[in-house]
């Protein structure tokens, strides 16, 4: 397979001049000018596999600091433990599948690009929009948690709210506008600082650990309720939504494909290494935080780690303040990195014509500035007007789980339909592995409705509106020269030749 950036040649002429229209698989394509792609260039070779692994951890690390603990209120510690184990299996299996697809189809569209090749334009767009919903909303939820940490510290006399959200978006969108290489290195450093805070927290809580505190939520009268499962069997299902927060967004590593040094080798190594780190941190946090402070005490906290330390040690301590201050780095790392993710997904969908094309224009530093600013504005408004971190978690998780289902179906379809496709990395266990992830992802989709029907329906409504936009408008205006679309063109041409 030829690398996507070398495939085809745009036609000469002015920007957006349509040439050679054609109709393929229910969509209309047009060739565009040389200027079109010249104005939509990312910076090549900005990241090796270590930076990509750091990016994967950065995406997720805020989930160790806040968000997961709401699962204690849904399933108790036992329910959240089972839910976390199931989601750990799902994400590990999914990561192996994504590692394979990203090595064979290394494009900035990532999940959209994989589904585009396997499921056609509609499947590709649906996957890309599900991912975009996840990545546009997740930073808003994290901004609310950042506000909670700032309020707990009393920094600058702020009590949380929109000034904190505004500063967070302005600073970190601005850093991304500076340049991808610089942004990824800053993000790597911030993630390292956050890991120091996690290690300090875990070491500090080990002496305070008491297994009895894990199960201190009284059993209800729910079906199957016990001290281990205080909210019954269905509590496990509801807790899936929050167990996902330990791993949510690791799947964004392949979005760096067109900015990686050697994407076919670096993407699989980076995403797998990042996942291994997250499995360890999730296990240790789930044990030490409720084991030191008690599950009931932290199940509704916006800043559970510092609060756990204060409860375990009977008040303010240096360690609690240290984790509170440095813990901001974890939230910032995820906030910072997911901004990168939403901009690249939006960039790819826009470049290919699925969304308005002006959103994919890059600046002189080869960053998609409008794809950074527009979703950032939407996220700020969401955070400022709702300040509901748990609600936005549920919205982000709904988008994520829908995309997981579609990406795992894509892996299975590609294995069956294109067994000879070049795959520098192959998933251990093949379609059995991604089949396991698919079943668990379907269960997680259902769980979003169990936790909050309103949030799930709102998200589904946005999704339906986006699909209507595609069906009635953008599928008639797709760009034949976009890398994700050219992979399809090569496959079709090879099929015709054979």
VEXRO-109444 format. One record per residue (C-alpha): residue number from 1; residue in three letters; x negated, y, z negated. Coordinates in nm, 3 decimals. Example, Ala and Ser with C-alpha at 12.3 -4.5 7.8 and 13.67 -1.06 7.14 Angstrom:
% VEXRO-109444
{1,"ALA",{-1.230,-0.450,-0.780}} {2,"SER",{-1.367,-0.106,-0.714}} 
***
This chain:
% VEXRO-109444
{1,"UNK",{0.000,0.000,0.000}} {2,"UNK",{-0.130,0.342,0.095}} {3,"UNK",{-0.136,0.606,-0.177}} {4,"UNK",{0.172,0.826,-0.149}} {5,"UNK",{-0.018,1.151,-0.106}} {6,"UNK",{-0.174,1.020,0.216}} {7,"UNK",{0.144,0.900,0.379}} {8,"UNK",{0.298,1.089,0.669}} {9,"UNK",{0.243,1.441,0.792}} {10,"UNK",{0.487,1.729,0.735}} {11,"UNK",{0.586,1.919,1.047}} {12,"UNK",{0.447,2.267,1.116}} {13,"UNK",{0.648,2.584,1.070}} {14,"UNK",{0.791,2.798,0.792}} {15,"UNK",{0.888,2.678,0.446}} {16,"UNK",{1.194,2.451,0.441}} {17,"UNK",{1.224,2.433,0.820}} {18,"UNK",{1.421,2.116,0.886}} {19,"UNK",{1.281,1.877,1.146}} {20,"UNK",{1.381,1.530,1.261}} {21,"UNK",{1.688,1.468,1.049}} {22,"UNK",{1.779,1.105,0.995}} {23,"UNK",{2.038,0.904,0.805}} {24,"UNK",{1.918,0.608,0.594}} {25,"UNK",{2.099,0.400,0.331}} {26,"UNK",{2.378,0.650,0.268}} {27,"UNK",{2.155,0.959,0.254}} {28,"UNK",{2.036,1.224,0.501}} {29,"UNK",{1.667,1.311,0.519}} {30,"UNK",{1.476,1.591,0.682}} {31,"UNK",{1.110,1.653,0.748}} {32,"UNK",{0.977,1.976,0.600}} {33,"UNK",{0.699,2.219,0.680}} {34,"UNK",{0.335,2.196,0.574}} {35,"UNK",{0.399,2.495,0.347}} {36,"UNK",{0.667,2.305,0.158}} {37,"UNK",{0.434,2.046,0.005}} {38,"UNK",{0.145,2.293,-0.020}} {39,"UNK",{0.356,2.494,-0.263}} {40,"UNK",{0.430,2.180,-0.466}} {41,"UNK",{0.088,2.040,-0.556}} {42,"UNK",{-0.006,1.903,-0.899}} {43,"UNK",{-0.364,1.900,-1.026}} {44,"UNK",{-0.530,1.570,-0.936}} {45,"UNK",{-0.768,1.380,-1.165}} {46,"UNK",{-0.682,1.566,-1.486}} {47,"UNK",{-0.648,1.260,-1.714}} {48,"UNK",{-0.817,0.925,-1.773}} {49,"UNK",{-0.663,0.632,-1.961}} {50,"UNK",{-0.765,0.759,-2.307}} {51,"UNK",{-0.585,1.089,-2.252}} {52,"UNK",{-0.288,0.895,-2.115}} {53,"UNK",{-0.280,0.675,-2.426}} {54,"UNK",{-0.293,0.992,-2.635}} {55,"UNK",{-0.007,1.131,-2.427}} {56,"UNK",{0.197,0.817,-2.500}} {57,"UNK",{0.140,0.848,-2.875}} {58,"UNK",{0.206,1.222,-2.863}} {59,"UNK",{0.543,1.166,-2.698}} {60,"UNK",{0.658,0.954,-2.989}} {61,"UNK",{0.467,1.050,-3.303}} {62,"UNK",{0.730,1.296,-3.426}} {63,"UNK",{0.956,0.992,-3.467}} {64,"UNK",{0.734,0.880,-3.754}} {65,"UNK",{0.778,1.214,-3.930}} {66,"UNK",{1.154,1.259,-3.893}} {67,"UNK",{1.459,1.110,-3.728}} {68,"UNK",{1.414,0.739,-3.797}} {69,"UNK",{1.536,0.779,-4.156}} {70,"UNK",{1.892,0.858,-4.045}} {71,"UNK",{1.908,0.487,-3.960}} {72,"UNK",{1.901,0.414,-4.333}} {73,"UNK",{2.242,0.581,-4.360}} {74,"UNK",{2.376,0.358,-4.082}} {75,"UNK",{2.232,0.018,-4.168}} {76,"UNK",{2.045,0.044,-4.496}} {77,"UNK",{1.681,-0.061,-4.510}} {78,"UNK",{1.751,-0.417,-4.401}} {79,"UNK",{1.965,-0.307,-4.111}} {80,"UNK",{1.704,-0.055,-3.998}} {81,"UNK",{1.430,-0.317,-4.035}} {82,"UNK",{1.612,-0.559,-3.805}} {83,"UNK",{1.699,-0.279,-3.562}} {84,"UNK",{1.336,-0.163,-3.553}} {85,"UNK",{1.213,-0.516,-3.486}} {86,"UNK",{1.458,-0.551,-3.197}} {87,"UNK",{1.360,-0.214,-3.051}} {88,"UNK",{0.991,-0.297,-3.092}} {89,"UNK",{1.050,-0.608,-2.881}} {90,"UNK",{1.250,-0.409,-2.626}} {91,"UNK",{0.990,-0.136,-2.587}} {92,"UNK",{0.696,-0.376,-2.574}} {93,"UNK",{0.861,-0.580,-2.300}} {94,"UNK",{0.964,-0.264,-2.117}} {95,"UNK",{0.614,-0.115,-2.137}} {96,"UNK",{0.471,-0.426,-1.970}} {97,"UNK",{0.725,-0.386,-1.690}} {98,"UNK",{0.652,-0.015,-1.651}} {99,"UNK",{0.278,-0.083,-1.648}} {100,"UNK",{0.329,-0.307,-1.345}} {101,"UNK",{0.556,-0.070,-1.156}} {102,"UNK",{0.339,0.235,-1.226}} {103,"UNK",{0.031,0.054,-1.094}} {104,"UNK",{0.212,-0.034,-0.772}} {105,"UNK",{0.411,0.289,-0.727}} {106,"UNK",{0.197,0.568,-0.883}} {107,"UNK",{0.413,0.876,-0.826}} {108,"UNK",{0.514,1.173,-1.044}} {109,"UNK",{0.877,1.059,-1.030}} {110,"UNK",{0.790,0.747,-1.236}} {111,"UNK",{1.123,0.586,-1.338}} {112,"UNK",{1.308,0.766,-1.060}} {113,"UNK",{1.044,0.649,-0.811}} {114,"UNK",{1.065,0.287,-0.929}} {115,"UNK",{1.444,0.280,-0.913}} {116,"UNK",{1.442,0.468,-0.582}} {117,"UNK",{1.245,0.186,-0.422}} {118,"UNK",{1.446,-0.093,-0.582}} {119,"UNK",{1.799,0.049,-0.592}} {120,"UNK",{1.809,0.316,-0.323}} {121,"UNK",{1.875,0.692,-0.348}} {122,"UNK",{2.176,0.668,-0.581}} {123,"UNK",{1.998,0.433,-0.823}} {124,"UNK",{1.686,0.649,-0.813}} {125,"UNK",{1.875,0.969,-0.882}} {126,"UNK",{2.080,0.809,-1.162}} {127,"UNK",{1.762,0.688,-1.330}} {128,"UNK",{1.589,1.023,-1.289}} {129,"UNK",{1.885,1.212,-1.434}} {130,"UNK",{1.911,0.978,-1.733}} {131,"UNK",{1.541,1.038,-1.804}} {132,"UNK",{1.583,1.413,-1.755}} {133,"UNK",{1.873,1.425,-2.004}} {134,"UNK",{1.655,1.241,-2.255}} {135,"UNK",{1.354,1.467,-2.209}} {136,"UNK",{1.544,1.794,-2.192}} {137,"UNK",{1.736,1.726,-2.516}} {138,"UNK",{1.467,1.552,-2.724}} {139,"UNK",{1.251,1.868,-2.765}} {140,"UNK",{1.559,2.054,-2.891}} {141,"UNK",{1.605,1.788,-3.161}} {142,"UNK",{1.236,1.808,-3.250}} {143,"UNK",{1.259,2.188,-3.269}} {144,"UNK",{1.529,2.148,-3.535}} {145,"UNK",{1.299,1.916,-3.731}} {146,"UNK",{1.014,2.166,-3.695}} {147,"UNK",{1.249,2.424,-3.842}} {148,"UNK",{1.317,2.189,-4.133}} {149,"UNK",{0.947,2.150,-4.207}} {150,"UNK",{0.887,2.526,-4.179}} {151,"UNK",{1.175,2.595,-4.414}} {152,"UNK",{1.044,2.341,-4.666}} {153,"UNK",{0.706,2.517,-4.663}} {154,"UNK",{0.847,2.870,-4.677}} {155,"UNK",{0.603,2.980,-4.407}} {156,"UNK",{0.617,3.353,-4.323}} {157,"UNK",{0.937,3.379,-4.524}} {158,"UNK",{1.125,3.193,-4.250}} {159,"UNK",{1.415,2.970,-4.334}} {160,"UNK",{1.427,2.782,-4.005}} {161,"UNK",{1.672,2.862,-3.727}} {162,"UNK",{1.636,3.030,-3.391}} {163,"UNK",{1.317,3.234,-3.454}} {164,"UNK",{1.125,2.909,-3.516}} {165,"UNK",{1.277,2.746,-3.207}} {166,"UNK",{1.197,3.050,-2.992}} {167,"UNK",{0.834,3.064,-3.103}} {168,"UNK",{0.792,2.688,-3.050}} {169,"UNK",{0.927,2.695,-2.696}} {170,"UNK",{0.745,3.015,-2.600}} {171,"UNK",{0.405,2.900,-2.727}} {172,"UNK",{0.408,2.547,-2.593}} {173,"UNK",{0.572,2.613,-2.260}} {174,"UNK",{0.311,2.887,-2.226}} {175,"UNK",{0.027,2.640,-2.292}} {176,"UNK",{0.159,2.413,-2.020}} {177,"UNK",{0.172,2.705,-1.780}} {178,"UNK",{-0.199,2.757,-1.855}} {179,"UNK",{-0.286,2.424,-1.689}} {180,"UNK",{-0.231,2.050,-1.726}} {181,"UNK",{-0.589,1.954,-1.811}} {182,"UNK",{-0.612,2.214,-2.086}} {183,"UNK",{-0.265,2.126,-2.216}} {184,"UNK",{-0.338,1.753,-2.235}} {185,"UNK",{-0.660,1.814,-2.427}} {186,"UNK",{-0.490,2.047,-2.675}} {187,"UNK",{-0.216,1.788,-2.713}} {188,"UNK",{-0.472,1.513,-2.776}} {189,"UNK",{-0.630,1.715,-3.058}} {190,"UNK",{-0.290,1.793,-3.214}} {191,"UNK",{-0.198,1.424,-3.198}} {192,"UNK",{-0.525,1.332,-3.372}} {193,"UNK",{-0.447,1.576,-3.652}} {194,"UNK",{-0.099,1.425,-3.687}} {195,"UNK",{-0.249,1.076,-3.713}} {196,"UNK",{-0.464,1.198,-4.002}} {197,"UNK",{-0.147,1.311,-4.181}} {198,"UNK",{0.019,0.973,-4.123}} {199,"UNK",{-0.283,0.785,-4.259}} {200,"UNK",{-0.296,1.015,-4.564}} {201,"UNK",{0.074,0.959,-4.626}} {202,"UNK",{0.049,0.580,-4.599}} {203,"UNK",{-0.256,0.561,-4.827}} {204,"UNK",{-0.090,0.792,-5.080}} {205,"UNK",{0.233,0.592,-5.089}} {206,"UNK",{0.080,0.247,-5.127}} {207,"UNK",{0.026,0.285,-5.507}} {208,"UNK",{0.388,0.400,-5.546}} {209,"UNK",{0.537,0.114,-5.346}} {210,"UNK",{0.818,-0.081,-5.511}} {211,"UNK",{1.007,-0.336,-5.302}} {212,"UNK",{1.318,-0.276,-5.513}} {213,"UNK",{1.344,0.081,-5.386}} {214,"UNK",{1.385,-0.044,-5.030}} {215,"UNK",{1.724,-0.191,-5.117}} {216,"UNK",{1.866,0.078,-5.347}} {217,"UNK",{2.165,0.167,-5.126}} {218,"UNK",{2.478,0.007,-5.281}} {219,"UNK",{2.658,-0.252,-5.072}} {220,"UNK",{2.985,-0.141,-4.917}} {221,"UNK",{3.289,-0.355,-4.839}} {222,"UNK",{3.189,-0.382,-4.471}} {223,"UNK",{3.183,-0.724,-4.306}} {224,"UNK",{2.866,-0.910,-4.404}} {225,"UNK",{2.756,-0.642,-4.653}} {226,"UNK",{2.485,-0.724,-4.908}} {227,"UNK",{2.200,-0.549,-5.085}} {228,"UNK",{1.987,-0.617,-4.776}} {229,"UNK",{2.260,-0.504,-4.533}} {230,"UNK",{2.466,-0.255,-4.738}} {231,"UNK",{2.671,-0.147,-4.434}} {232,"UNK",{2.720,-0.497,-4.304}} {233,"UNK",{2.625,-0.662,-3.979}} {234,"UNK",{2.752,-0.381,-3.760}} {235,"UNK",{2.523,-0.145,-3.949}} {236,"UNK",{2.232,-0.312,-3.772}} {237,"UNK",{2.382,-0.220,-3.436}} {238,"UNK",{2.439,0.141,-3.540}} {239,"UNK",{2.083,0.167,-3.671}} {240,"UNK",{1.944,0.082,-3.325}} {241,"UNK",{1.993,0.446,-3.220}} {242,"UNK",{1.753,0.566,-3.491}} {243,"UNK",{1.511,0.273,-3.468}} {244,"UNK",{1.453,0.385,-3.110}} {245,"UNK",{1.313,0.711,-3.248}} {246,"UNK",{0.997,0.520,-3.350}} {247,"UNK",{0.923,0.458,-2.981}} {248,"UNK",{1.136,0.701,-2.778}} {249,"UNK",{0.956,0.853,-2.476}} {250,"UNK",{0.655,0.619,-2.452}} {251,"UNK",{0.799,0.539,-2.110}} {252,"UNK",{0.697,0.890,-2.001}} {253,"UNK",{0.329,0.801,-1.950}} {254,"UNK",{0.378,0.709,-1.579}} {255,"UNK",{0.501,1.065,-1.515}} {256,"UNK",{0.132,1.162,-1.516}} {257,"UNK",{0.062,0.940,-1.213}} {258,"UNK",{-0.026,1.220,-0.971}} {259,"UNK",{-0.250,1.388,-1.229}} {260,"UNK",{-0.439,1.075,-1.341}} {261,"UNK",{-0.793,0.996,-1.226}} {262,"UNK",{-0.721,0.638,-1.118}} {263,"UNK",{-0.347,0.586,-1.168}} {264,"UNK",{-0.341,0.222,-1.058}} {265,"UNK",{-0.578,0.127,-1.342}} {266,"UNK",{-0.535,0.408,-1.594}} {267,"UNK",{-0.155,0.407,-1.622}} {268,"UNK",{-0.122,0.043,-1.737}} {269,"UNK",{-0.412,0.077,-1.982}} {270,"UNK",{-0.283,0.406,-2.119}} {271,"UNK",{0.080,0.306,-2.175}} {272,"UNK",{-0.007,-0.033,-2.331}} {273,"UNK",{-0.271,0.114,-2.565}} {274,"UNK",{-0.026,0.385,-2.674}} {275,"UNK",{0.243,0.125,-2.748}} {276,"UNK",{0.009,-0.081,-2.965}} {277,"UNK",{-0.064,0.222,-3.183}} {278,"UNK",{0.308,0.298,-3.220}} {279,"UNK",{0.389,-0.057,-3.332}} {280,"UNK",{0.145,-0.020,-3.620}} {281,"UNK",{0.262,0.324,-3.732}} {282,"UNK",{0.632,0.228,-3.717}} {283,"UNK",{0.574,-0.077,-3.937}} {284,"UNK",{0.376,0.113,-4.200}} {285,"UNK",{0.610,0.413,-4.219}} {286,"UNK",{0.920,0.194,-4.247}} {287,"UNK",{0.763,0.015,-4.544}} {288,"UNK",{0.592,0.293,-4.735}} {289,"UNK",{0.837,0.586,-4.715}} {290,"UNK",{1.151,0.416,-4.852}} {291,"UNK",{0.937,0.181,-5.060}} {292,"UNK",{0.789,0.475,-5.248}} {293,"UNK",{1.082,0.715,-5.270}} {294,"UNK",{1.387,0.494,-5.225}} {295,"UNK",{1.600,0.449,-4.915}} {296,"UNK",{1.899,0.637,-5.052}} {297,"UNK",{1.694,0.946,-5.140}} {298,"UNK",{1.558,1.007,-4.789}} {299,"UNK",{1.831,0.872,-4.561}} {300,"UNK",{1.958,1.219,-4.468}} {301,"UNK",{1.639,1.424,-4.498}} {302,"UNK",{1.508,1.651,-4.221}} {303,"UNK",{1.152,1.611,-4.356}} {304,"UNK",{1.142,1.259,-4.508}} {305,"UNK",{0.766,1.212,-4.546}} {306,"UNK",{0.691,1.516,-4.766}} {307,"UNK",{1.013,1.454,-4.955}} {308,"UNK",{0.913,1.092,-5.012}} {309,"UNK",{0.582,1.201,-5.162}} {310,"UNK",{0.747,1.455,-5.393}} {311,"UNK",{1.000,1.200,-5.512}} {312,"UNK",{0.739,0.929,-5.559}} {313,"UNK",{0.502,1.157,-5.755}} {314,"UNK",{0.766,1.353,-5.943}} {315,"UNK",{0.719,1.693,-5.783}} {316,"UNK",{0.487,1.899,-5.566}} {317,"UNK",{0.141,1.756,-5.512}} {318,"UNK",{-0.152,1.846,-5.291}} {319,"UNK",{-0.083,1.539,-5.080}} {320,"UNK",{0.284,1.633,-5.028}} {321,"UNK",{0.187,1.984,-4.921}} {322,"UNK",{-0.090,1.848,-4.699}} {323,"UNK",{0.146,1.607,-4.521}} {324,"UNK",{0.407,1.882,-4.494}} {325,"UNK",{0.163,2.128,-4.336}} {326,"UNK",{-0.028,1.881,-4.121}} {327,"UNK",{0.291,1.687,-4.048}} {328,"UNK",{0.399,1.980,-3.839}} {329,"UNK",{0.128,1.865,-3.599}} {330,"UNK",{0.319,1.542,-3.538}} {331,"UNK",{0.638,1.724,-3.452}} {332,"UNK",{0.447,1.973,-3.240}} {333,"UNK",{0.262,1.694,-3.055}} {334,"UNK",{0.586,1.530,-2.946}} {335,"UNK",{0.751,1.863,-2.873}} {336,"UNK",{0.450,1.968,-2.665}} {337,"UNK",{0.422,1.640,-2.474}} {338,"UNK",{0.792,1.594,-2.394}} {339,"UNK",{0.792,1.942,-2.243}} {340,"UNK",{0.530,1.802,-2.006}} {341,"UNK",{0.753,1.501,-1.935}} {342,"UNK",{1.070,1.691,-1.854}} {343,"UNK",{0.881,1.927,-1.623}} {344,"UNK",{0.732,1.639,-1.420}} {345,"UNK",{1.060,1.453,-1.390}} {346,"UNK",{1.241,1.768,-1.282}} {347,"UNK",{0.953,1.852,-1.046}} {348,"UNK",{0.977,1.514,-0.873}} {349,"UNK",{1.356,1.519,-0.836}} {350,"UNK",{1.346,1.875,-0.704}} {351,"UNK",{1.056,1.814,-0.465}} {352,"UNK",{1.254,1.529,-0.309}} {353,"UNK",{1.568,1.743,-0.276}} {354,"UNK",{1.784,1.564,-0.533}} {355,"UNK",{1.795,1.886,-0.737}} {356,"UNK",{1.748,2.246,-0.611}} {357,"UNK",{1.413,2.259,-0.432}} {358,"UNK",{1.301,2.590,-0.580}} {359,"UNK",{1.257,2.419,-0.917}} {360,"UNK",{0.954,2.224,-0.791}} {361,"UNK",{0.736,2.516,-0.676}} {362,"UNK",{0.397,2.517,-0.852}} {363,"UNK",{0.186,2.817,-0.950}} {364,"UNK",{-0.181,2.885,-0.869}} {365,"UNK",{-0.287,2.651,-1.155}} {366,"UNK",{-0.078,2.372,-0.999}} {367,"UNK",{0.182,2.361,-1.275}} {368,"UNK",{0.556,2.350,-1.196}} {369,"UNK",{0.639,2.671,-1.383}} {370,"UNK",{1.012,2.682,-1.312}} {371,"UNK",{1.049,2.314,-1.404}} {372,"UNK",{0.891,2.409,-1.739}} {373,"UNK",{1.088,2.726,-1.806}} {374,"UNK",{1.444,2.632,-1.702}} {375,"UNK",{1.488,2.318,-1.918}} {376,"UNK",{1.299,2.495,-2.198}} {377,"UNK",{1.559,2.771,-2.197}} {378,"UNK",{1.840,2.516,-2.208}} {379,"UNK",{1.671,2.329,-2.494}} {380,"UNK",{1.621,2.648,-2.695}} {381,"UNK",{1.988,2.737,-2.659}} {382,"UNK",{2.093,2.386,-2.765}} {383,"UNK",{1.876,2.400,-3.076}} {384,"UNK",{1.978,2.756,-3.166}} {385,"UNK",{2.353,2.706,-3.129}} {386,"UNK",{2.389,2.355,-3.272}} {387,"UNK",{2.093,2.306,-3.510}} {388,"UNK",{2.209,1.943,-3.516}} {389,"UNK",{1.897,1.730,-3.488}} {390,"UNK",{2.078,1.400,-3.544}} {391,"UNK",{2.338,1.482,-3.276}} {392,"UNK",{2.069,1.563,-3.023}} {393,"UNK",{1.885,1.242,-3.110}} {394,"UNK",{2.198,1.053,-3.012}} {395,"UNK",{2.228,1.243,-2.683}} {396,"UNK",{1.861,1.183,-2.601}} {397,"UNK",{1.889,0.816,-2.690}} {398,"UNK",{2.196,0.771,-2.467}} {399,"UNK",{2.005,0.911,-2.169}} {400,"UNK",{1.701,0.701,-2.258}} {401,"UNK",{1.886,0.371,-2.292}} {402,"UNK",{2.069,0.416,-1.963}} {403,"UNK",{1.734,0.478,-1.792}} {404,"UNK",{1.586,0.168,-1.958}} {405,"UNK",{1.863,-0.050,-1.818}} {406,"UNK",{1.808,0.087,-1.467}} {407,"UNK",{1.427,0.063,-1.482}} {408,"UNK",{1.435,-0.299,-1.601}} {409,"UNK",{1.684,-0.388,-1.328}} {410,"UNK",{1.443,-0.220,-1.085}} {411,"UNK",{1.153,-0.437,-1.201}} {412,"UNK",{1.357,-0.754,-1.159}} {413,"UNK",{1.483,-0.648,-0.814}} {414,"UNK",{1.132,-0.558,-0.695}} {415,"UNK",{0.992,-0.889,-0.815}} {416,"UNK",{1.264,-1.079,-0.629}} {417,"UNK",{1.283,-0.868,-0.315}} {418,"UNK",{0.917,-0.766,-0.274}} {419,"UNK",{0.706,-1.047,-0.421}} {420,"UNK",{0.408,-0.947,-0.204}} {421,"UNK",{0.403,-0.581,-0.308}} {422,"UNK",{0.058,-0.473,-0.426}} {423,"UNK",{0.053,-0.490,-0.807}} {424,"UNK",{-0.289,-0.416,-0.963}} {425,"UNK",{-0.130,-0.503,-1.299}} {426,"UNK",{0.130,-0.777,-1.341}} {427,"UNK",{0.375,-0.807,-1.632}} {428,"UNK",{0.304,-1.107,-1.859}} {429,"UNK",{0.607,-1.334,-1.832}} {430,"UNK",{0.736,-1.153,-1.524}} {431,"UNK",{1.113,-1.104,-1.502}} {432,"UNK",{1.171,-1.299,-1.824}} {433,"UNK",{0.991,-1.023,-2.013}} {434,"UNK",{1.184,-0.741,-1.849}} {435,"UNK",{1.504,-0.947,-1.878}} {436,"UNK",{1.465,-0.944,-2.257}} {437,"UNK",{1.418,-0.566,-2.247}} {438,"UNK",{1.726,-0.534,-2.026}} {439,"UNK",{1.952,-0.724,-2.266}} {440,"UNK",{1.832,-0.521,-2.566}} {441,"UNK",{1.868,-0.195,-2.372}} {442,"UNK",{2.230,-0.281,-2.292}} {443,"UNK",{2.291,-0.343,-2.664}} {444,"UNK",{2.135,-0.004,-2.742}} {445,"UNK",{2.366,0.170,-2.491}} {446,"UNK",{2.667,0.023,-2.670}} {447,"UNK",{2.519,0.128,-3.006}} {448,"UNK",{2.525,0.494,-2.904}} {449,"UNK",{2.904,0.473,-2.884}} {450,"UNK",{2.924,0.307,-3.227}} {451,"UNK",{2.728,0.587,-3.394}} {452,"UNK",{2.891,0.891,-3.234}} {453,"UNK",{3.151,0.849,-2.961}} {454,"UNK",{3.170,1.226,-2.905}} {455,"UNK",{2.795,1.260,-2.838}} {456,"UNK",{2.798,0.960,-2.605}} {457,"UNK",{3.100,1.089,-2.412}} {458,"UNK",{2.952,1.439,-2.378}} {459,"UNK",{2.631,1.292,-2.241}} {460,"UNK",{2.820,1.058,-2.011}} {461,"UNK",{3.019,1.360,-1.886}} {462,"UNK",{2.701,1.549,-1.797}} {463,"UNK",{2.574,1.237,-1.625}} {464,"UNK",{2.891,1.204,-1.418}} {465,"UNK",{2.875,1.571,-1.312}} {466,"UNK",{2.514,1.518,-1.199}} {467,"UNK",{2.612,1.210,-0.999}} {468,"UNK",{2.893,1.407,-0.834}} {469,"UNK",{2.639,1.676,-0.737}} {470,"UNK",{2.426,1.408,-0.574}} {471,"UNK",{2.712,1.236,-0.395}} {472,"UNK",{2.877,1.544,-0.250}} {473,"UNK",{2.574,1.767,-0.192}} {474,"UNK",{2.212,1.667,-0.247}} {475,"UNK",{2.215,1.324,-0.081}} {476,"UNK",{2.266,1.507,0.246}} {477,"UNK",{1.957,1.723,0.189}} {478,"UNK",{1.677,1.489,0.079}} {479,"UNK",{1.311,1.545,0.173}} {480,"UNK",{1.156,1.269,0.381}} {481,"UNK",{0.799,1.378,0.297}} {482,"UNK",{0.829,1.350,-0.084}} {483,"UNK",{0.594,1.072,-0.208}} {484,"UNK",{0.873,0.873,-0.376}} {485,"UNK",{1.070,0.874,-0.051}} {486,"UNK",{0.767,0.787,0.162}} {487,"UNK",{0.714,0.466,-0.034}} {488,"UNK",{1.061,0.367,0.086}} {489,"UNK",{0.976,0.468,0.443}} {490,"UNK",{0.664,0.248,0.444}} {491,"UNK",{0.857,-0.049,0.306}} {492,"UNK",{1.124,-0.007,0.573}} {493,"UNK",{0.866,0.026,0.851}} {494,"UNK",{0.677,-0.283,0.735}} {495,"UNK",{1.004,-0.476,0.723}} {496,"UNK",{1.090,-0.370,1.079}} {497,"UNK",{0.744,-0.471,1.205}} {498,"UNK",{0.771,-0.813,1.047}} 
***
